[in-house]
Amino acid sequence: MFIDILIVLTTFLVMEFVAWATHKYVMHGFLWYLHEDHHGPHENFFEKNDLFFLIFAIPSWLGIMLGMIYNQYTFVWIGAGIALYGLCYFLTHDVLIHRRFKWFDNTNNRYFRAIRKAHKVHHKKMTKEDGACFGMLIIPMKYWIEAKGKKVTQKHKNAGTV
């Protein structure tokens, strides 16, 4: 059981780097046409960018399903780690930062303020070139430092929206 938990947690951590590389080299690279609408104004709830969910959901689902079918539980735990990262990515990116759901409007945690700042810096560039802050959960120290003393006293109205 310890090994199973270790596999899930290791997969979760590795996914941050996979997501960083995918964001930098795929989303801001050859599949920019799917990610571009995320960097500009739009009126629809859904974006073409939401299709990237499948990039991570399909391997997770296959790992869990095929691991269960063939009794290869290492793949189940890898799939679970990918799914857990996907859940955290959704809650951080779509709920906390872009507020597609208004679940964390009163959150005033330093880490969350730092994540919002890093993501705001990422969205300053409306083009695919010269981007910054491609990660989601691991952020540069300078944003931690900036968020240290900046507690927000009012409700996070439109916090993190771009």
Secondary structure, DSSP 8 states (H G I E B T S, - for coil): -HHHHHHHHHHHHHHHHHHHHIIIIIIIIITHHHHGGGGS---SSS-GGGGGHHHHHHHHHHHHHHHHHTT-HHHHHHHHHHHHHHHHHIIIIIIIIS-SS-SSTT---HHHHHHHHHHHHHHT--SSSS-----SSS--HHHHHHHSS----S--TTTT--
